[in-house]
Amino acid sequence: MLPQLENIATSTANENGYEMCGVHLHTHLVPMTIQVQIRHQQGEDVALDDCALFSKPMEEALYTSQLFNEPSVLEIRNTAL
């Protein structure tokens, strides 16, 4: 499941001008939490607004993939956190 999630996060980030730096899947939490770390493709850190902007396309990509069939929380983070 993690490799598929990484592929989805990488392609979605690239399509939106970001680079995916890490994915963490916390299945022990209820609901499950998906954390995606991003930065700008130029290497700059992202701001809170960038995280908010990226959350919608990432959410849509996850929904379309049907990778998860249970409730989850999506967290978009910068690499500094």
C-alpha positions in Angstrom: 0.0 0.0 0.0 2.8 2.4 0.8 4.5 2.2 -2.6 1.2 3.0 -4.3 0.6 5.9 -2.0 4.1 7.2 -2.7 3.5 7.0 -6.5 0.2 8.9 -6.1 1.8 11.6 -3.9 4.8 12.0 -6.2 2.8 12.3 -9.4 0.2 14.7 -7.8 3.0 16.8 -6.3 4.8 17.0 -9.6 1.6 18.0 -11.5 1.2 20.9 -9.0 4.7 22.3 -8.9 5.9 20.5 -5.8 8.3 17.7 -5.0 7.1 14.9 -2.7 9.7 14.5 0.1 8.1 11.9 2.3 4.9 9.9 3.0 3.9 8.5 6.4 1.0 6.2 6.9 -0.2 6.0 10.5 -2.5 3.0 10.5 -2.5 2.8 14.3 -4.4 6.1 14.6 -8.2 6.2 14.3 -9.0 7.5 11.8 -5.9 6.4 9.9 -3.6 9.4 9.1 -1.8 10.0 5.8 1.0 12.6 6.0 2.6 13.9 2.9 5.7 16.2 3.0 6.2 18.5 0.1 8.5 21.4 -1.0 8.6 23.5 -4.1 10.4 21.9 -7.1 13.0 24.7 -6.9 13.8 23.4 -3.4 12.1 26.1 -1.4 10.2 25.3 1.7 6.4 25.6 1.5 4.1 27.9 3.5 0.8 27.0 5.1 -1.0 28.3 2.0 0.9 25.9 -0.2 -0.1 23.0 2.0 -3.8 24.1 1.8 -3.6 24.5 -2.0 -2.0 21.0 -2.4 -4.5 19.3 -0.1 -7.4 19.4 -2.6 -5.6 17.8 -5.6 -4.0 15.2 -3.3 -7.4 14.4 -1.7 -8.9 14.0 -5.2 -6.1 11.7 -6.3 -6.5 9.5 -3.3 -10.3 9.3 -3.8 -9.9 8.5 -7.5 -7.3 5.8 -6.7 -9.7 4.0 -4.3 -6.6 2.9 -2.4 -8.3 3.3 0.9 -11.8 2.2 1.8 -11.8 3.5 5.4 -12.0 7.0 6.8 -8.7 8.8 6.9 -7.1 12.2 7.7 -4.8 13.8 5.2 -2.1 16.0 6.5 0.1 18.1 4.1 3.3 19.3 5.7 6.4 21.1 4.8 9.8 19.5 5.3 10.6 21.6 8.3 7.9 20.0 10.5 
